[in-house]
Amino acid sequence: MPAVGCELRKFNKERNHVPSPIGAHQDLKLSDLVNNLRTVTSRLTRECYHEYIAGVYCKRCFWHRSCCIVSAGGAPVEIIKHDIENESFE
């Protein structure tokens, strides 16, 4: 994604979210990046899987409006994942 000014370092998928570590310059507007990713992935997914999606999904909006962006300052993915899995809300 050099045209946007960032690098997609890994792409994973979970049952209800998509963790995607991205390396980006501090001046990059993250809201623009998220909107761009949502627009492009929604369009490509609908094009590639139209028949399947048409049978199970009928909403106009493909992605949920909420998102979570975490700044990790270069910490390894394993440490970030460990911290998230072991966080406490007490």
Protein Blocks (a to p, Z undefined) as FASTA:
>chain_A
ZZnopacfbdcddfkbccddddddfklcfklmmmmmmmmmmmmmmmmmmmmmmmmoccfb
lbdfbdcdddeehpafklmmmmmmmpcfZZ
